[in-house]
Amino acid sequence: MKKLLVLAALTVAATPALASKARLTALGNAAHLIDTQTIFVNSADIHYLGDFATLEFGAANNAGAVPHAEGGFVRSSAMGKWGAYLGRQSATVSEFVKAVNDNALVGPDLLNEQNALDLMYGTELAGLKWGFGFHYSAAKDESDAAAGNRKIGTMGASAGVRTDIWDAYVRFGLMGKSENDLAPVAPELEQKGLIDLGGGYWMDSMYVYAKYLTTKGTLTAGGTDTDIEKNEYSIGAIDTVKVDGGSFFYGASYASSELKQGPATRTATGLPVLVGMELDATSWMVLRGSIKQTVLLGDVKDDANDGDTQLLNDTTVAAGAGLKFGKLTLDGTLAGSTTGDVNANTLLANASMTYMF
């Protein structure tokens, strides 16, 4: 089971005019950003965005690959803010299911999340901005006896609080199971506990943050159970500098993770440094980009492969652009940031469209 790298983990549910997966990707998923997508991390972020509708372009059913078609909206009312989102697949569920399906030892495929629904609500309590989220997905496929009868069910909940100075969130995996009854392997992946929590604090222009995730589960295949446990945490800081027409930021974090798969253990530690910027090129276009690399400290130990690696090259450059048409923004990543080529045929990838009411 060497390829089983992650355990299924449920995810539930800053400039508002620039909001999408493409924007977060181009900015290296920096921890200080607030965006339509960060609502799925800290539900309280719903208060720091206007009313909006957003669409992420992609395939209808792509087994967890990126990009994936999804979208939703957030509206305000006298009772607070509320929203709904369709089609969002948990990245960790998708990654783990894909690892199982790519493993020739397992055989029959498992279903990834199908037609997931996220519901979000935000309100003010005791002078604090609170947000709550609920995530649900359930599906089955019995259309092909040769492929086996497959079904999946996932459920999760989240809560978050945010002020202009500090924030905190917690997410729970309430249920997660994907199975295929095709003999003799009949794989079954079941989550047995997940908690994800974190928070941050602003000190002038610097954002200091910490995150922690722990999860357990079992993969049953061919009558053999493999217990899986994952623990990871990170502590970091990001400083933001306002410049003409935008912002520049830089920061570093210490990240550690441990994955146990049966008797095998894989640990990783690192000190990733992130530098990024987001600038208005014209009144109708914004450009953004980032670079990320592990420096000084980086170590991976894998019992299953009897290997140890240190500070291998992991430099990542990401870039993107947003085109603004009144209240409508079209975002995309620049394909050339990964290929070295920039041309009109492959200019924008992972596109999305956001309308601010």
N, C-alpha and C positions, 0 to 999 in steps of 0.2 A: 504494500500500500504506500509506496514511496511518493506517489504523485498526489496523495491526499494532503493538501497543504493547509487547508483552513476548514474550520467547522462552520456549519450553517448558522448565521447570525441574523436575526430579524432587525430591519431598520424600519422605523415608523415615522409614521409621522407621529465701498458699499454705496452703491448708488442704485436706487431702485430701477432706473431706466436701463441698467446694464445687468441683466440677471439671467443666468443660464448655467448649464453644465459646462458649456464652452468657455464661459468667463472664468469659472473656478479652475478649470483645467489649465487655461492660459496663465493664470496667476499662481499655479503650483498648489492649489487648494490650501492657501495660507489660512492659518487658524483665526485671524482677526476679521475675516470677511463676513459680511451679512448679505444674503442673497436669497432668491426664491428657493434654491436648493438646500440652503443651510437650515431651513425650517425642519427638514427631516433629521437634523442633528439636535438643534435646540428649538423646540416648538415655540418658544417665546419670541423668536425672530419674526413671527408673523406681525408683531406690533411695529416693526421698524421698516416695513415696506408699505407702499400704498396698495390700493385695490388693484389687482392685476389678473390677467389670463395669460398662460404661457403654454407653448407647445414645443416639445423636443422631437425633431424629425428622426426617423429611423425605421427599422424593419418591424413588422407586426409580431413576428415570433422568431427570435434568433438565438434561442438557447442561452441567453445571458450575455451575448456579445454586445459590444458597443459600436454604434449607437442603437438605442432601442426606442421605439415610438412610445411617447407618454405625454401627459399634460394635465393641467388643472387650473383652478382659479382660487382667489381669495377675495372676499367681500366684507364690508363693514356693516354693522347694524347697531341698533340701540342696545342690544344684548352683548356686544363685543364683536370680535372678528371671527369669521368662520370660513372654511374652504374645503374643497374636495379635490382629489388628485387620482388620475387613472393610469394604470399600467406601469407603475414604478416597481422595478425588481430590485430586491436587496442585492447589493454588489457581493456580499460575502456568501449568501445563499447561492448566487449564480456561479461564483468561483468554485465553491465546493462541489456543487452538482456537476459542473464541467469536469473537475478533476476526477470524480467518480466515473463519469461517462467516457473519459479518455483512457481509463485504466483497463487494459485488456484482461486483467485478472478478474474484474468484476463482471464484465459481460453486458447484461441487459441494461439499457439506459434508464435513468431516473428522470422524472419531469422536473423542470425548473418552475418557478412561480408563474402562474397564468392569471391574466386579467386582475391584477391586484388593485385594491381600493384603499386609499388613505383618506381619513377624515381629520380635520384640524380645527381647533377652537382656541381663541385667545381672549383673555379678560384681565381686568385689574383687580387685585385683591390686596388689601392692607398697604396700598400705595405702591405695589410692585406689579410689573407686567408679567403675567403668567401665560403659558401656552401648553396645550395638551394635544396628543395625537393618538390615533388608532390605525393599525395596519391589518389587513385581512386578505387572504388569498386561499381559494380552494378549487381544485379541478381534478378530473379524472379522464383517462383516455383508454377505452376498451375497443377501439376501432380496428386494431390489428392483432390478432391472436398470436402471430409469430413474434411480435415485439413485446408481448406480455401486457397484462392489465396494469396500468400505471395510475397513480394518484398522488396528490400533494396537498398539504394544508399548512398554512402558516398564520400566525397571529402575534401581534406585538402591541405595546403601548409605550407612550413617552410623556414626560413632563419636563418643563423648563421654566426658568425665571431669568429675567434680564433687566438691568438698569443701565444707565449711561456710564456706569463705572465698573460694574461686575456682572457676571452671568454664571449660571450653573444649569446642568441638565442631567437627566437619567433616562435610560431606555431599558425596557425589559422584553425579553423574548418569552411570550406566554405559551407558544406551541409551535413546533416545526417538525414536519414529518413528510418524507418523500419515499415511495416504495414501488416496487415492481414485483409481481407474483410469479414471474416466469421462472420455472424450475430449470436446473437444480440450484442456481445461484440465488435467485429471489432477493436482490439487494434491498435493504431498508436503511434509511438514514433518519435518525431521530434525535432531536435536540432535547437535552435534559437540564437546561439551565443557561441563562444568559443575562448579564447585566453590563451595561455600558454607561459610564458616567464621566463628567468632566466639568470644567469651569475655567474662568479667566478673570483678570483684574487689570484695569487700565491705570497706568501711572504716567500721567501726562500723555505723551505720544507713544509710549511703550505698552504693549499688551503682553502680559505674563499669563501662561495657561498650563493646565495639566489635564491628562486624559488617562482613563483606565478601562480596560475591557477584560472580562473573564467569561468563559463559556465552556460547557461540557456537552458531550453527546456520544452516541454509539452508532457505528456502521456495522450492520449485520449482512454478511454475504456468504453464501454456501454453508450456512450453519455456524459460521465463525463470527464472534463479536470482536470488534476493535474499538476500544474506548479511546476517545479523543478529548484532549483538554488544551485550551489555548488561553494564555495570559499575556497581555501586552499593556505597556504604559509609555507615555511620553511627557516630558516637561520642557517647556521652551519659552522663548520671548521673541517678539517682533516689534521693531521700531518703524514708525511711519513718518515720512517727511513730506509735507505739502510742497508741491512745486507748481509752476505756472501751468494751468490746464489739467492738473491731475495730481498723482501721488507716486512716491517712490518708497519702497519698504525693503527691509532686510532683517534677517533673524536666524536663529539657530535653535536646535532642540536636541535633547538626549532621548533616544528611543530604544526600548528593549522589548523583546518578544520571546515567548517560549511556547513551543508546540509539542505536545506529547501524543504519539500515536502508538498505542500498545506499549511495547518496551522501548521504542525508539523516541529520541528527543532531539529537537532542532531548536537551537537558540540563536538569536541575532541581537547585536547591539550596534548603535551607530550614533554619530553626531552630524546629522544633515544640516547644511547651511542653505538658506533660501534667499534669493534676491529677485525683486520684481518691480514692475512699474505699470501704471495705467494712465494714459495721456490722451487728451482730446487733440486729434490731428486737425480736424476741422469742426465746424458746428454740427456736422452730420455724421462724423466718423470718429470713433475712439479706437486706439491701438493699445494692446497690452501684451506683456510677455514676462517670463521668469526663467531663472536657471537654478537648479538644485543639485547639490553634490554632498556626499559624505566626506568629511575631512577629519584628520587627526586620529579619529577613533572609529573603527568599523570592523566587526568580527562576526563570522557566521560559522557555527559548529553543527554538524549533522551526523548523528550517530549512525543513521542508516547507510550513509555513503562513506563513513570513516574519513570524512574530510573536514578541513578547516581553511577558511578563506579570510583574508584581511585586506580591506581597502581596495577591492577591485573596482575598476572604473564604472561609475554609475551616474555620470553627469547627464542631466536631463534638461533640455531646453524646450520650452513651450511658448507659443505665441498665438494671438487671436485678434479679431477685430469685431467691432460692433457698428452697424449701420443704422442711423436714427432717422426715422421718417415721422416727425411729430411725436405722438405718444407710442408709436410702434418702433421696436428695435429688433433687428435681425442680427444675431450673434453667430460666430463660427470660429473654429480654430484654424490657424494657418498650417496647411499640410506641409509646407516647406520647412517648418521647424523640426520635423523628424526626418525628412528626406534630403534636405539641402537644396531642393529645387522649389522655386516659386514660379508658377505660371497660371495663366487664366483658366486652364482646364481643371486644375485642382487647387484653386485658391482657398476656398473655405470648406471645412469638413465639420462634422458633428454640429450641424446647424440647428438653431432654435429661434423662435419668434415670441416676443413678449409684448403685450399691450397693457399700458398703465391707464386705468380709468380716470 
